[in-house]
Amino acid sequence: MGSSNFSKYRVSTSSIDWKPLVEDNVDTRGIFYKVLHYNEKQQRPSSFILKFEKGASYPLHNHPGGEEAFILEGEVYFNELKLVKGDYFFTPKNFKHSVKSETGCQILFIVPEEVEIMEADTH
């Protein structure tokens, strides 16, 4: 098998433009994404990179299928837990948390099921 057979599974993240994250009824200002893997069956990305600008946050939400997060750059808070570059964070099914970065960050996420927002955004 030649290496060219594998090329369709590679994602060159440097060639993907950041896109603003837009979700209904959620304040996503300052959050951008790059999709790494799109789950055709669920019609949603299951692996992606999020970039938070300084001060950006994502509200309290539930992970029905759990999640995995790896901090690529910067620092971020998952609830009160501070994570920094190189940290890995695993959440079990139905784990609830918010995300906020005072400094800005980039995070690799693997999220097997769509999240559920727990509270209305007040911005």
Secondary structure, 3 states (H helix, E strand, C coil): CCHHHHHHHCCCHHHCCCEECCCCCCCCCCEEEEEEEEECCCCEEEEEEEEECCCCEEEEEEECCCEEEEEEEEEEEECCEEEECCCEEEECCCEEEEEECCCCEEEEEECCCCCEECCCCCC
